[in-house]
Amino acid sequence: MENIENMELYIIVGLFFFIIWFIFNTIKYYHGEKRKVKNLHRFAKEGEEDAQGSLARRYQKGDMVKKDCQKAAFWYQKAAFSGNEDAKGYLQKFLENRRNKKKKKC
């Protein structure tokens, strides 16, 4: 009987440490991702085409930023003017979707 009670205690203690570990690593992950987005903004404003394209994709998908089709189109346009071929394709699809207005997605 005592072994079962001890086992329950071990399980509770183990779950407590797992929850603490999980929360700590989740906070660490999001802090790192927010730092990446901040750096992407800085590099994109400086004219780096890869950063502009990455930032546009984040705005399009809502990845660690609020989903915003206009900001996505803005950064795709900047990247396309800088010579990023992928951004030109995304920008063209975005404009076609806006013309058709059938799709509400970015």
DAJOBEL-V846290 format. One record per pair of residues at least 24 apart in sequence whose ideal C-beta (glycine too) atoms are under 10 Angstrom apart, sorted by the first residue. I is the first residue (numbers start at 1). J is the second residue. Records with the same first field share a line. If there is no record, write none. Layout:
I = J ; J
This chain:
30 = 64
33 = 58 ; 63 ; 64 ; 65
34 = 64 ; 65
36 = 64
37 = 63 ; 64 ; 65
40 = 64 ; 65 ; 75
41 = 65 ; 75
44 = 74 ; 75 ; 78 ; 79 ; 82
45 = 78
47 = 78 ; 79 ; 81 ; 82
48 = 79 ; 82 ; 84
49 = 78 ; 79 ; 80 ; 81 ; 82 ; 83 ; 84 ; 85 ; 86 ; 87
50 = 79 ; 82 ; 84 ; 86 ; 87
51 = 75 ; 78 ; 79 ; 82
52 = 76 ; 77 ; 78 ; 79 ; 80 ; 81 ; 82 ; 84 ; 87
53 = 78 ; 79 ; 80 ; 82 ; 84 ; 85 ; 86 ; 87 ; 90
54 = 79 ; 87
55 = 79
56 = 80 ; 84 ; 86 ; 87 ; 90 ; 91 ; 94 ; 106
57 = 86 ; 87 ; 90 ; 106
59 = 106
60 = 90 ; 94 ; 105 ; 106
61 = 106
62 = 106
67 = 105 ; 106
68 = 106
69 = 94 ; 97 ; 98 ; 104 ; 105 ; 106
70 = 94 ; 106
71 = 106
72 = 106
73 = 98 ; 106
76 = 106
